[in-house]
Amino acid sequence: MDGLRGVRWSRGVRPGAPGSRATRLELFYDLVFVFAFIQVTTLTADNFTPRGLLQCVVVLVLLWWAWTGFAVIGNLVRTDQGVLPFLAFATMGGALVFALAMPQAFRSEAGGLSGPLVFAICYFLVRAVQVGILGWLARGDPELRRRFLAATGRAAVVGTLVLAAALLPQRLADESGEVGLRLLFWIAAIVVEYGTAVALGSSNWTLLSAGHWAERHALIVLVALGETIIALGLGAGFVVELPLTWLVIISAMLAVAVVAALWWAYFDTLALALEQVLHRTRDPRARSALARDAYTYLHLPLVAGPILFALGLKRVLSGAAEPATPAGSLLPGGDLLVLHGGVALYLVTLVVLGWRVLHTMRWPTLGGVCLLVLLVPVAAQVPELVALALLTVVVLAVAVVQTLTDAPLRRQVREVAMAEQLAAEAEQTTWRGRHL
């Protein structure tokens, strides 16, 4: 609470605490991003080109900044108390329209509103509401006021770029160059978002609750992994009543095995270890730097990896569900690269997280990434079911070998986590027995 002592709290806001955890309202907020991630994969699957993939990455980064801004606020105050729920609902509305406008984010369709303009305005409003809440909280606290001023300046520059992305390309370029110019404006906005965050450094923010911060980011990773499960149904074409075949069922089971291994690789030990190190880091500046690097920066590729894998899986299952698809057909090169690339990005991020936070190199995981890269030419020459099976075997092997390698760390981390859980449950049981 040291970083918030000077804040003049009103009846409409209640401060967070070092032991705060994620609220149900924050989980409700994440539902918008479930839909948004589905939109990203669906639209990119229908526009599976290098430019379409770049648009996918740009939109994912913009979604990430819209999400992380609310996570920051949830770390400072209790988002389910006072007036904050109503502000959160307004932000959700903007984020939902932002997701709805994605199909026309880079090019408008005739007969409706300007898709790029709606897309830009909604993104700007979501970020403006988040900055406005921060400004409201900054009253009477020099540290928060400094952060508010920095956020306001960044929002002004980003807002100018996103509105320019919506308005200028149609006047400066022909139809073929409009999308490319719009992409450049959006990329410039992303560079400003990241660049100012790096320039301001960790002194611009004091992390209040390490547990809340770790839990929020773990939950958004779950949302990203859940997108792969959703892709199993939507990608197989069941919604349009395509026949259920053995090829689809086996592919789905292999995909579930991959997702389960990815879940295990992060949640079994590493996520717990990251949170425990964050708790043990007492120096405020060092803790803020760790929270920024390990979570704000490195959890973005951790979210993007499963979404890219879901994109490839959607295309694979869509083809497998088609009656005309032969059982021995080969995977197209783009689908293969997205499947392997999404999993490799996720695993590489786990390696970097282990190095940044635990100061250890996760060699089995790194070896698995190298194997995935080496297997791409092989997978291109075998039937798609065999290619997916090879990917599954590699990911499962990585999870098993890394778990065995981490055995001493795993035992220690999980014992601490269980002791913490039991202590919290005992304390809650005691309090409830006295007061309820």
Beta strands, then each sheet from edge to edge (+ up, - down):
end
